[in-house]
Amino acid sequence: MSCKNCLKPLLSEDKFCSNCGAQVVTEKLTVKKVVHEFSERYLSFDNKFLTTFKTMFTQPELVVNGYLNGLRVRYVNPITYLIIAVTLSGISIFLMKRGYLGEIDFKAMQGNDKIPFDMKEYMNSIYDYNSVIVFISIPLLALVSKIVFYNYKQFNYAEHNLIYFYTYSQSSISVLLMIPFLLFLKIEFYYYSLLTITFMLVYHCFALKRIFDLTAKQLIKKTLFFLIMLTLLYIIFIIIAAILMIIYMVSTGKFNPQDFAQ
């Protein structure tokens, strides 16, 4: 028989194609095989995902620098890791929007009689574009990182993207694991957001310190530089988001600029 992927002739004893590396499949797919493969790949304590997740918390430089240096088998590759994070985030958002994980308290950020702004409804509209926001955010973070770490020539822009594929995914998955506890405690949305941002900032400082082998002084300087650059981008993002929010509220009849002026 020939390889189904590259059509190279195979020997009868071949289990993998010597040309493209694809597994030689000779048996029919069954429910038992699907369940076994799933449990072997995702539920086993020694699988790639758990190894990657654990190592990204203890020694993130081994995962990132290892992948850049050709270590492609031990850990989940960065794109797959990001897809896992986005998928888990999508499932979490689906459950949250339908109240299966309880309700987040948005009262601290609600509107008033003059501006009847529904924060919950607005956040639900943001959640609908969560995956798009993630895939836009990472190249922007990588750009800021490339500027901040301008003197680290060993990492090009594509490799900075890879770094944030891993670190963003790691922090995102970690935050998702905390959501049930935060919802159970009925934490207001403001404090929930603040806690999430703080955790992601602290984790990225830890990860970048180890990946770039920074001293404490270098970490402080780079963090401040990074925050300044990120703040500028954030202000631009807030302005755009505010404009979109006003357009959304006007189009739905929930906000009249003339009433606000009065």
C-alpha positions as CSV (number, residue, x, y, z in Angstrom):
1,M,0.0,0.0,0.0
2,S,1.0,3.6,-0.3
3,C,0.9,6.4,2.3
4,K,-2.4,8.2,2.2
5,N,-0.8,11.6,2.7
6,C,2.3,11.7,0.4
7,L,1.6,8.5,-1.7
8,K,5.1,7.1,-1.1
9,P,5.1,3.2,-1.2
10,L,5.1,1.6,2.2
11,L,6.5,-1.7,3.5
12,S,4.1,-4.1,5.1
13,E,5.8,-3.7,8.5
14,D,5.8,0.1,8.4
15,K,3.9,1.8,11.2
16,F,4.9,5.3,10.1
17,C,5.7,6.7,6.7
18,S,9.5,7.3,6.3
19,N,8.8,10.2,4.0
20,C,6.2,12.4,5.8
21,G,6.1,10.7,9.2
22,A,2.3,10.1,9.1
23,Q,1.0,7.1,11.0
24,V,0.0,4.1,8.9
25,V,-3.7,3.4,9.7
26,T,-4.9,-0.1,8.7
27,E,-7.8,-0.6,11.1
28,K,-11.2,0.9,11.1
29,L,-12.0,3.7,13.5
30,T,-14.2,2.6,16.4
31,V,-15.7,4.4,19.4
32,K,-13.4,2.5,21.7
33,K,-10.3,3.7,19.8
34,V,-11.5,7.3,19.8
35,V,-12.1,7.2,23.6
36,H,-8.7,5.5,24.2
37,E,-6.9,8.1,22.1
38,F,-8.6,11.0,23.8
39,S,-7.9,9.7,27.3
40,E,-4.3,8.9,26.3
41,R,-3.7,12.3,24.8
42,Y,-5.6,14.6,27.2
43,L,-6.4,12.8,30.5
44,S,-3.2,11.0,31.2
45,F,-1.0,12.7,33.8
46,D,2.1,12.3,31.7
47,N,0.6,13.7,28.5
48,K,1.9,16.8,26.6
49,F,-0.8,19.2,27.8
50,L,-0.3,18.6,31.5
51,T,3.5,18.6,31.1
52,T,3.3,21.9,29.2
53,F,0.9,23.4,31.7
54,K,3.0,22.4,34.7
55,T,6.3,23.4,33.1
56,M,4.9,26.8,32.0
57,F,4.3,27.5,35.7
58,T,7.7,26.3,37.0
59,Q,10.2,26.8,34.1
60,P,8.5,28.5,31.2
61,E,11.9,29.0,29.5
62,L,12.2,25.3,29.0
63,V,9.0,25.2,26.9
64,V,9.5,28.5,24.9
65,N,13.3,28.3,24.3
66,G,13.1,24.5,23.9
67,Y,10.5,24.9,21.1
68,L,12.6,27.7,19.4
69,N,15.6,25.4,19.6
70,G,13.9,22.5,18.0
71,L,12.3,20.6,20.9
72,R,8.9,19.9,19.3
73,V,7.8,16.6,20.8
74,R,7.8,17.0,24.6
75,Y,5.4,20.0,24.8
76,V,2.2,21.1,23.1
77,N,3.1,23.4,20.2
78,P,2.2,27.1,20.7
79,I,-0.6,27.3,18.2
80,T,-2.4,24.2,19.6
81,Y,-1.9,25.5,23.1
82,L,-3.6,28.8,22.1
83,I,-6.4,27.0,20.4
84,I,-7.0,24.9,23.6
85,A,-7.1,28.2,25.6
86,V,-9.5,29.8,23.2
87,T,-11.7,26.7,23.2
88,L,-11.8,26.5,27.0
89,S,-12.5,30.2,27.1
90,G,-15.4,29.8,24.6
91,I,-16.9,27.0,26.7
92,S,-16.6,29.1,29.9
93,I,-18.2,32.1,28.2
94,F,-21.1,29.9,26.9
95,L,-21.7,28.6,30.5
96,M,-21.4,32.0,32.1
97,K,-23.8,33.7,29.6
98,R,-26.4,31.1,30.4
99,G,-25.9,31.3,34.2
100,Y,-24.6,27.8,34.6
101,L,-21.6,29.0,36.6
102,G,-23.6,31.6,38.5
103,E,-23.8,35.3,37.9
104,I,-21.0,37.9,37.9
105,D,-22.1,41.1,39.7
106,F,-21.8,44.1,37.3
107,K,-23.4,46.6,39.7
108,A,-20.2,48.5,40.3
109,M,-19.9,49.4,36.6
110,Q,-23.6,50.0,35.7
111,G,-25.0,53.1,34.1
112,N,-27.3,55.7,35.7
113,D,-30.6,57.3,34.9
114,K,-28.9,59.7,32.4
115,I,-26.9,57.0,30.8
116,P,-28.8,53.7,31.0
117,F,-25.7,51.6,30.3
118,D,-26.1,47.8,30.8
119,M,-22.6,46.5,31.5
120,K,-23.7,42.9,31.5
121,E,-25.2,43.3,28.0
122,Y,-22.2,45.1,26.8
123,M,-19.8,42.4,28.2
124,N,-21.9,39.7,26.5
125,S,-21.4,41.5,23.2
126,I,-17.6,41.6,23.9
127,Y,-17.6,37.9,24.8
128,D,-19.1,37.1,21.3
129,Y,-15.8,38.4,19.8
130,N,-13.5,36.9,22.4
131,S,-11.5,34.7,20.0
132,V,-11.1,37.6,17.5
133,I,-9.9,39.8,20.3
134,V,-7.3,37.2,21.4
135,F,-5.9,36.7,18.0
136,I,-5.6,40.5,17.5
137,S,-4.1,41.1,21.0
138,I,-1.2,38.7,20.7
139,P,0.5,40.3,17.6
140,L,0.1,43.7,19.4
141,L,1.7,42.3,22.6
142,A,4.5,40.8,20.5
143,L,5.0,44.1,18.8
144,V,5.3,45.9,22.1
145,S,7.6,43.1,23.4
146,K,9.8,43.5,20.3
147,I,10.2,47.2,21.0
148,V,10.8,46.7,24.8
149,F,13.3,43.9,24.2
150,Y,15.0,45.7,21.3
151,N,18.4,44.8,22.6
152,Y,17.7,41.0,22.6
153,K,18.4,40.3,19.0
154,Q,18.1,36.5,19.3
155,F,14.3,36.8,19.2
156,N,12.7,38.1,16.0
157,Y,9.1,39.3,15.8
158,A,7.7,35.9,14.9
159,E,9.4,34.4,17.9
160,H,7.9,37.1,20.2
161,N,4.5,36.0,18.9
162,L,5.4,32.4,19.8
163,I,6.3,33.6,23.3
164,Y,2.9,35.1,23.9
165,F,1.1,32.2,22.3
166,Y,2.5,30.2,25.3
167,T,2.3,32.9,28.1
168,Y,-1.1,34.3,27.1
169,S,-2.6,30.8,26.8
170,Q,-1.1,29.7,30.1
171,S,-2.4,32.7,32.0
172,S,-5.8,32.5,30.2
173,I,-6.2,28.8,31.1
174,S,-5.2,29.5,34.7
175,V,-7.8,32.4,35.0
176,L,-10.5,30.1,33.6
177,L,-9.7,27.5,36.3
178,M,-10.4,30.2,38.9
179,I,-13.7,31.4,37.5
180,P,-16.0,28.9,39.4
181,F,-14.4,29.9,42.7
182,L,-14.7,33.7,41.9
183,L,-18.4,33.2,40.9
184,F,-19.1,31.2,44.0
185,L,-17.8,34.1,46.1
186,K,-20.0,36.5,44.1
187,I,-17.1,38.9,43.4
188,E,-18.1,42.2,41.7
189,F,-17.0,42.4,38.1
190,Y,-14.7,45.3,38.8
191,Y,-12.7,43.3,41.4
192,Y,-12.9,40.2,39.2
193,S,-11.3,42.2,36.3
194,L,-8.7,43.7,38.6
195,L,-7.7,40.3,40.0
196,T,-7.5,38.8,36.5
197,I,-5.3,41.6,35.1
198,T,-3.1,41.5,38.2
199,F,-2.6,37.7,37.9
200,M,-1.8,38.0,34.1
201,L,0.7,40.8,34.7
202,V,2.5,39.0,37.5
203,Y,2.7,35.7,35.6
204,H,4.0,37.5,32.4
205,C,6.7,39.2,34.5
206,F,7.7,35.9,36.0
207,A,7.7,34.2,32.5
208,L,9.6,36.9,30.7
209,K,12.2,37.2,33.5
210,R,13.0,33.5,33.0
211,I,12.7,33.4,29.2
212,F,15.0,36.5,28.7
213,D,17.1,35.7,31.8
214,L,16.6,39.1,33.4
215,T,17.9,40.4,36.6
216,A,15.5,42.0,39.1
217,K,16.7,45.5,38.0
218,Q,16.3,44.7,34.3
219,L,12.8,43.2,35.0
220,I,11.6,46.4,36.7
221,K,12.9,48.6,33.9
222,K,11.5,46.4,31.2
223,T,8.1,46.1,33.0
224,L,7.8,49.9,33.3
225,F,8.7,50.3,29.7
226,F,6.3,47.6,28.7
227,L,3.5,49.1,30.8
228,I,4.0,52.6,29.3
229,M,3.8,51.2,25.7
230,L,0.8,49.0,26.7
231,T,-0.9,51.9,28.3
232,L,-0.7,53.9,25.1
233,L,-2.2,51.1,23.1
234,Y,-4.8,50.6,25.8
235,I,-5.9,54.3,25.6
236,I,-6.2,53.9,21.8
237,F,-8.2,50.7,22.4
238,I,-10.5,52.4,25.0
239,I,-11.2,55.3,22.6
240,I,-12.1,52.9,19.8
241,A,-14.2,50.8,22.2
242,A,-16.0,53.9,23.6
243,I,-16.8,55.0,20.1
244,L,-18.1,51.6,19.2
245,M,-20.1,51.5,22.5
246,I,-21.8,54.8,21.7
247,I,-22.6,53.7,18.2
248,Y,-24.1,50.5,19.6
249,M,-26.2,52.3,22.2
250,V,-27.4,54.9,19.7
251,S,-28.3,52.2,17.2
252,T,-30.3,50.3,19.8
253,G,-32.0,53.4,21.1
254,K,-30.5,53.2,24.5
255,F,-28.7,56.4,24.4
256,N,-29.6,59.8,22.9
257,P,-26.7,62.3,22.7
258,Q,-29.2,65.2,22.9
259,D,-30.6,64.0,26.2
260,F,-27.1,63.6,27.6
261,A,-26.2,67.2,26.5
262,Q,-29.3,68.5,28.4
